[in-house]
Amino acid sequence: MSRTITKKFAGRLAGFLYLSTTLMILVILVGPLELDLDTSRLALVLASTLAAGLFGVFAPWDRWHTSASLGLAIYALLLLAFSPGIIKLDPVVGFSFYVVVYVWIGVSYPRYTSLLFTPLMVGSMIAAVELYGGVFDANRMMIAITTLGVGVFVGEGLSLTFGMLVRSEEIEHGRLETIGMIVDAAEDLASQVSLKGVGSYVAWYAGELVHGVGSRVVLVDVELEETARYDWGVLDAADDGNWQLPAAIWERLRVDGSVVSTAGEVPWWADVDEVKSVLWVPIRGSGESFGAVAIALREEPEALGHSVSATARGIATQGGLALERVQARLSLVDQSMRDELTGVGNRRHAMGLLSRIVSNDAIVVLDLDHFKQVNDTFGHERGDELLQELAGYLSRALRDADAVARYGGDEFLLLLWGAGEKAGDIGQRLVDGWRARRPVTSLSVGIAVHDSGVSAHTTFLRADGALYEAKSRGRDQSVVLMPGDMLPTLGFGQRRVSELESLHQLGR
């Protein structure tokens, strides 16, 4: 039962009780019973209860404070205090209505509300006797005490019972909500294709499911060196990101399955006032643990229940399996895009790189001079070693952002992002650097800087033509073509471009 429904329930129940009283008074007025009562004054009481009843039924209780409907209880006590004097009826006859008020309070409000209202009940009883003109004798005193005792007992008993029902419903609702979130987590984690996506979802779900303040997912290698971290929620503003997962906590995680520490032990939340404890759970897939989830909580360490750590472990385990799956997928993708011999990208990777180039990027096509003679003279094993040596040299010589791929045989393709006018210097540096290593054979390089007005395929053909132009000029050198530059009309490179374009047209 939600808070809003409770407010409506309390107000409308009071309204129906007033209307029931109105109906009872109406029966007295029009019924066959002949009572010595002033009917005009009784009609005034009827109008008062009818007005209160209609107000209770139709008032917008959900817009008001939770305790607003207690005003109807106070109004009932005023009616019980003044009505006996108005209609000249012994107030003891109306004492049973006090029990009805207690019942309503017990059903509608939490424990101890009935006790808090008892002084008002006593005041109403005393006022009723005084206004009636009677005396609070021993008989009336005994009836009043009995009425109050029964009322408090019934009211508090109902408050306790309804409170337990509401708490049980809230617990059940919380469990269903948790199950729903766990199902959502499983679906979300299963749909992720990146480590960042999985890590971020694990951090978020772990924190949300246990109502944490913040959370951090830490992935580590076998040396406990951090490889990645993903955060959610509140973190200490002074956190510089340098604090590493302690070996002691890691060992306890492996043995116990979860660890609870105080906030002061973890610099990530040391100065966050609302954080009282940090729950650690391991991240593991089908094998050993390879990370941990740390969740900042408002509860003291000794107040954490088993369900909290069990829920967190469940999410961490799902996350571990998802991370393992994504890592395996990325590994397969990497293998499919990597040349087995040299370790750099393969032809498939090279074609993917070509699709990403933009204006001012440079395509480099290079190969080893007289590589067939190397194979024929020294054997294919030495040729493979030379290709591996060249691949390593190119990977080290380029910027981290640039890309290397083996296009086929001894031919390599390089992508120099944003190289522009510097492309020629880079090409010459590659040739000079390779020559300085005193290899068994030299290197020829062809470069074409891409222009937005042409296709990537055309720029690649120009780079390939520049390579063969370098060979026709004597090898062991670099030729670069800027946008608008043309190869010599009768040069070997130009003929090479024409041949490749013709083959490309035939292949369409």
C-alpha positions in Angstrom: 0.0 0.0 0.0 1.7 3.2 -1.1 1.7 6.5 0.8 -0.8 8.2 -1.5 -3.3 5.3 -1.2 -3.0 5.3 2.6 -3.9 9.0 2.7 -7.0 8.5 0.5 -7.9 5.4 2.5 -7.8 7.2 5.8 -9.8 10.2 4.7 -12.5 8.2 2.8 -12.8 5.6 5.6 -13.5 8.5 8.0 -16.0 9.9 5.6 -17.9 6.6 5.4 -18.0 6.3 9.2 -19.5 9.8 9.4 -22.1 8.9 6.7 -22.9 5.7 8.7 -23.5 7.8 11.8 -25.7 10.2 9.7 -27.8 7.2 8.5 -28.2 6.0 12.1 -29.3 9.5 13.2 -31.7 9.6 10.3 -33.3 6.3 11.3 -33.8 7.7 14.8 -35.4 10.8 13.4 -37.9 9.1 11.0 -38.1 5.7 12.6 -40.9 4.3 14.8 -38.9 4.6 18.0 -40.2 7.3 20.3 -37.2 8.9 22.1 -37.3 11.9 24.3 -35.0 14.0 22.1 -35.2 17.4 20.5 -35.5 16.5 16.9 -34.5 19.9 15.6 -31.3 19.8 17.5 -30.8 16.2 16.5 -31.2 17.3 12.9 -28.4 19.9 13.5 -26.1 17.0 14.6 -27.2 15.0 11.5 -26.2 18.0 9.2 -22.8 18.2 10.9 -22.1 14.5 10.4 -23.4 14.5 6.9 -21.1 17.5 6.0 -18.1 15.8 7.5 -18.9 12.5 5.7 -19.2 14.2 2.3 -16.0 16.1 2.9 -14.2 12.9 3.9 -15.3 11.0 0.8 -14.6 13.7 -1.8 -11.7 15.7 -0.4 -8.4 15.5 -2.4 -6.4 13.7 0.3 -3.6 12.8 -2.0 -2.7 16.5 -2.4 -2.5 17.1 1.3 -0.2 16.1 4.1 -0.4 12.5 5.4 -1.8 13.6 8.8 -4.5 15.9 7.3 -7.3 13.4 7.9 -6.6 13.5 11.6 -8.6 16.8 11.5 -11.7 14.6 11.0 -10.9 12.7 14.2 -10.6 16.0 16.1 -13.9 17.1 14.6 -15.5 13.8 15.8 -14.2 14.5 19.4 -15.8 18.0 19.2 -19.1 16.5 18.1 -19.0 13.9 20.9 -18.2 16.7 23.4 -21.0 19.1 22.3 -23.8 16.8 21.0 -24.9 15.4 24.4 -25.5 18.9 25.7 -27.3 19.9 22.4 -29.7 16.9 22.2 -29.9 16.4 26.0 -28.7 12.8 26.0 -26.5 11.2 28.7 -22.9 11.4 27.2 -22.2 7.8 28.5 -24.5 6.7 25.6 -22.0 8.2 23.1 -18.9 6.8 24.8 -18.9 3.8 22.4 -18.2 6.2 19.5 -14.8 6.9 21.0 -13.9 3.3 20.3 -15.0 3.8 16.7 -12.6 6.8 16.5 -9.8 4.6 18.0 -10.6 1.9 15.4 -10.3 4.4 12.6 -7.0 5.8 13.9 -5.6 2.2 14.3 -6.5 1.3 10.8 -5.3 4.5 9.2 -2.2 5.6 11.1 1.0 4.1 12.5 1.6 2.8 16.1 1.3 5.1 19.1 -1.1 7.5 17.3 -3.9 6.1 19.4 -1.9 6.7 22.6 -1.1 10.3 21.5 -4.8 11.0 20.9 -5.9 9.6 24.3 -5.5 13.0 26.2 -7.9 14.6 23.6 -10.3 11.7 24.1 -10.3 12.3 27.9 -10.8 16.0 27.3 -13.7 15.3 25.0 -15.4 13.0 27.6 -15.0 15.5 30.4 -16.4 18.3 28.2 -19.3 16.1 27.2 -20.3 15.4 30.8 -19.8 19.1 31.9 -21.8 20.5 28.9 -24.6 18.0 29.6 -24.7 19.3 33.1 -23.9 16.0 34.7 -21.2 14.9 37.2 -18.3 12.6 36.5 -19.3 10.1 39.2 -17.7 6.8 39.8 -20.0 5.0 37.4 -19.2 7.3 34.5 -15.5 7.3 35.5 -15.5 3.4 35.3 -17.2 3.4 31.9 -14.9 6.1 30.6 -11.7 4.2 31.7 -13.0 1.0 30.2 -13.8 2.7 27.0 -10.4 4.3 26.8 -8.7 1.1 27.7 -10.6 -0.9 25.1 -10.0 1.9 22.5 -6.3 2.1 23.0 -5.9 -1.7 22.9 -8.0 -2.0 19.7 -6.4 1.0 18.1 -2.8 0.0 18.8 -3.5 -3.6 17.9 -4.9 -2.6 14.5 -2.0 -0.2 14.0 0.4 -3.0 14.6 -1.5 -5.4 12.4 -1.9 -3.0 9.5 1.7 -1.8 9.8 2.9 -5.4 9.5 0.7 -5.9 6.4 2.0 -2.7 4.8 5.6 -3.6 5.6 5.1 -7.1 4.2 3.6 -5.6 1.0 6.5 -3.1 0.7 9.0 -5.9 1.2 7.3 -8.0 -1.4 7.1 -5.0 -3.8 10.8 -4.4 -3.2 11.6 -8.0 -4.0 9.6 -7.9 -7.2 11.3 -4.7 -8.1 14.7 -6.2 -7.4 13.8 -9.3 -9.5 12.7 -7.0 -12.3 15.9 -5.0 -12.2 18.0 -8.2 -12.2 16.1 -9.4 -15.3 16.8 -6.0 -16.9 20.4 -6.2 -15.9 20.8 -9.6 -17.5 19.2 -8.3 -20.7 21.3 -5.1 -20.8 24.5 -7.0 -20.0 23.8 -9.6 -22.7 23.3 -6.8 -25.3 26.6 -5.0 -24.7 29.4 -5.4 -27.2 32.1 -3.3 -25.4 34.0 -3.6 -22.2 33.0 -0.1 -21.3 29.3 -0.8 -21.8 29.4 -3.9 -19.6 31.5 -2.2 -16.9 29.3 0.9 -16.8 26.1 -1.2 -16.5 27.6 -3.3 -13.7 28.5 -0.2 -11.7 25.1 1.3 -12.2 23.0 -1.9 -11.4 25.2 -2.9 -8.4 24.7 0.6 -6.9 21.0 0.9 -7.6 20.0 -2.6 -6.6 21.4 -2.3 -3.0 20.5 1.4 -2.8 24.1 2.6 -2.7 25.5 6.1 -2.8 28.1 5.3 -5.4 30.0 2.3 -6.9 33.2 1.6 -8.8 34.1 -1.4 -10.9 37.8 -2.2 -11.0 39.3 -4.7 -13.4 42.8 -6.0 -12.6 45.5 -8.2 -14.1 47.3 -11.1 -12.4 49.7 -8.5 -10.7 46.7 -6.6 -9.3 47.5 -3.7 -11.7 44.4 -1.9 -12.6 43.4 -2.3 -16.3 40.1 -0.5 -16.2 37.6 1.2 -13.9 34.0 2.3 -14.3 32.1 4.6 -11.9 28.5 5.4 -10.9 27.1 7.8 -8.4 28.9 9.8 -5.8 32.7 9.8 -5.4 35.0 11.7 -3.2 35.9 15.0 -4.9 39.5 14.5 -3.7 39.8 11.1 -5.4 42.7 11.3 -7.7 42.2 7.8 -9.2 45.6 6.6 -7.9 44.4 4.4 -5.0 44.8 0.7 -6.0 42.9 -2.3 -4.9 44.7 -3.5 -1.7 46.1 -7.1 -1.8 44.5 -7.8 1.6 41.0 -7.0 0.4 41.6 -8.9 -2.8 42.7 -12.0 -0.9 39.6 -11.8 1.4 37.4 -11.5 -1.7 38.8 -14.7 -3.2 38.3 -16.6 0.1 35.1 -15.1 1.5 33.2 -14.0 -1.6 32.5 -10.5 -0.2 34.2 -8.0 2.1 32.7 -5.1 4.1 35.0 -2.3 5.1 34.4 1.1 6.7 34.3 4.2 4.5 37.5 5.5 6.0 39.5 2.6 4.6 38.6 3.5 1.0 39.8 6.9 -0.2 37.2 6.9 -3.0 34.5 7.8 -0.3 36.5 8.7 2.8 35.2 12.3 2.9 31.6 11.6 1.8 29.6 12.1 5.0 26.6 9.8 4.0 28.9 6.8 3.3 29.3 4.6 6.3 30.5 1.4 4.8 31.8 -0.1 1.5 30.8 -3.5 0.2 33.2 -5.4 -2.0 32.3 -8.3 -4.2 34.5 -10.1 -6.7 34.0 -10.1 -10.5 34.6 -13.5 -11.9 33.6 -15.3 -15.1 34.0 -19.0 -15.6 37.4 -19.1 -13.9 39.4 -16.9 -11.6 38.3 -13.4 -10.4 39.6 -10.6 -12.5 38.1 -7.6 -10.7 35.9 -6.3 -8.0 32.8 -4.1 -7.5 33.0 -1.6 -4.6 29.6 -0.1 -3.4 29.4 2.8 -1.0 26.5 2.4 1.4 24.7 4.5 4.0 24.5 1.7 6.5 27.1 0.9 9.1 29.1 -2.3 8.4 27.4 -4.3 11.1 23.9 -3.4 9.8 24.3 -4.9 6.4 22.2 -8.0 5.8 23.0 -11.1 3.8 20.6 -10.2 1.0 22.6 -7.0 0.2 25.8 -8.9 -0.4 24.0 -11.7 -2.2 22.3 -9.2 -4.6 25.6 -7.5 -5.3 27.4 -10.8 -5.9 24.7 -11.8 -8.4 25.1 -8.7 -10.4 28.9 -8.9 -10.2 28.8 -12.5 -11.5 26.5 -11.6 -14.4 28.9 -8.8 -15.2 31.9 -11.1 -15.0 30.4 -13.5 -17.5 29.4 -10.6 -19.8 32.9 -9.1 -19.6 34.4 -12.5 -20.4 32.0 -12.9 -23.4 32.8 -9.4 -24.8 36.5 -10.0 -24.3 36.3 -13.3 -26.1 34.4 -11.6 -29.0 36.9 -8.8 -29.2 39.7 -11.3 -29.2 38.1 -13.2 -32.1 37.5 -9.9 -34.0 41.1 -8.9 -33.4 42.3 -12.3 -34.6 40.2 -12.0 -37.8 41.7 -8.5 -38.5 45.4 -9.4 -37.7 48.0 -10.9 -39.9 49.2 -14.2 -38.3 52.8 -13.8 -39.5 53.6 -10.2 -38.6 51.1 -9.4 -35.9 49.9 -6.2 -37.7 46.6 -5.7 -39.4 45.7 -7.9 -42.3 44.2 -7.1 -45.7 40.7 -7.1 -44.2 41.9 -4.6 -41.6 43.5 -2.5 -44.3 40.2 -2.3 -46.3 38.4 -1.2 -43.1 41.0 1.5 -42.6 40.6 2.8 -46.1 36.9 3.3 -45.5 37.6 5.7 -42.7 40.0 8.2 -44.4 39.1 11.9 -44.8 40.7 14.8 -46.5 44.3 15.4 -45.5 44.9 11.8 -44.4 47.7 10.0 -46.2 47.7 6.5 -47.6 51.2 4.8 -47.8 51.9 1.7 -49.8 55.3 0.2 -49.5 57.2 -3.1 -50.1 60.6 -4.6 -49.9 62.8 -4.3 -53.0 63.8 -7.6 -54.7 62.0 -9.6 -52.0 61.6 -12.6 -54.3 65.4 -12.8 -54.6 65.6 -12.8 -50.8 63.3 -15.8 -50.7 65.1 -17.6 -53.5 68.6 -16.9 -52.0 68.0 -17.2 -48.3 64.9 -19.3 -48.1 61.3 -18.5 -47.2 62.0 -18.7 -43.4 64.4 -15.8 -43.8 61.9 -14.0 -45.9 59.3 -14.4 -43.1 61.7 -13.1 -40.5 62.4 -10.0 -42.7 58.6 -9.4 -43.0 58.3 -9.6 -39.2 61.3 -7.3 -38.8 59.7 -4.7 -41.2 56.3 -4.9 -39.5 57.9 -4.3 -36.1 59.9 -1.4 -37.5 56.9 0.3 -39.0 54.8 -0.1 -35.8 57.5 1.6 -33.8 58.3 4.3 -36.3 54.7 5.6 -36.6 52.6 7.6 -34.2 50.3 5.6 -31.9 47.2 6.9 -33.8 48.5 5.8 -37.2 47.8 2.3 -38.5 49.8 -0.5 -40.2 48.5 -3.5 -42.1 50.0 -6.1 -44.3 48.2 -5.8 -47.6 49.6 -8.9 -49.2 53.0 -10.7 -49.8 55.6 -8.1 -48.9 53.3 -5.1 -49.5 52.2 -3.0 -46.5 49.6 -0.3 -46.2 49.9 2.6 -43.7 47.3 5.2 -42.8 48.7 8.5 -41.6 45.8 10.4 -40.1 46.0 14.1 -40.8 49.5 13.9 -42.2 48.9 16.4 -45.0 52.1 18.2 -46.2 54.2 16.2 -43.6 53.5 12.9 -45.5 56.6 13.3 -47.7 58.9 13.8 -44.7 57.4 10.8 -43.0 57.9 8.6 -46.0 61.5 9.7 -46.4 62.1 9.1 -42.7 60.8 5.6 -43.1 63.2 4.9 -46.0 66.2 6.4 -44.2 65.4 4.6 -41.0 65.1 1.2 -42.7 68.3 1.8 -44.6 70.1 2.6 -41.4 69.3 -0.8 -40.1 71.4 -2.3 -42.9 68.8 -4.9 -44.0 69.3 -7.5 -46.6 67.2 -5.4 -49.0 65.9 -1.9 -49.3 62.4 -0.3 -49.0 60.3 1.6 -51.6 57.5 3.9 -50.5 54.5 5.4 -52.3 52.3 8.0 -50.7 49.1 9.8 -51.7 47.4 12.5 -49.6 43.6 12.1 -49.8 41.3 14.8 -51.1 37.6 15.0 -50.3 36.8 15.2 -54.0 37.9 11.7 -54.8 37.2 8.2 -53.5 39.4 6.3 -51.0 40.0 3.7 -53.8 41.4 6.4 -56.1 43.7 7.7 -53.5 44.9 4.1 -52.8 45.6 3.6 -56.5 47.6 6.8 -56.6 49.6 5.6 -53.6 50.2 2.3 -55.3 51.2 4.2 -58.5 53.6 6.3 -56.4 55.2 3.2 -55.1 55.9 1.8 -58.5 57.2 5.3 -59.6 59.7 5.0 -56.7 60.8 1.6 -58.0 61.1 2.9 -61.6 63.4 5.7 -60.3 65.8 3.2 -58.8 64.1 1.9 -55.6 65.2 2.7 -52.0 63.2 5.9 -52.0 59.9 7.6 -51.4 57.5 9.3 -53.8 54.6 11.4 -52.5 51.6 12.8 -54.4 49.7 15.7 -53.0 46.1 16.4 -54.1 46.3 17.6 -57.7 49.8 16.1 -58.3 50.2 13.9 -61.4 52.6 11.0 -62.1 54.8 11.3 -65.2 52.6 10.5 -68.1 54.9 7.7 -69.5 56.2 6.6 -66.1 55.8 3.1 -64.8 53.7 4.4 -61.9 51.2 6.0 -64.2 50.9 2.8 -66.2 50.4 0.9 -63.0 47.5 3.1 -62.0 45.9 2.7 -65.4 46.2 -1.0 -65.2 44.7 -1.2 -61.7 41.9 1.1 -62.7 41.1 -1.1 -65.7 41.1 -4.2 -63.5 38.8 -2.4 -61.0 36.4 -1.6 -63.8 36.3 -5.2 -65.0 35.7 -6.4 -61.5 32.6 -4.3 -61.1 
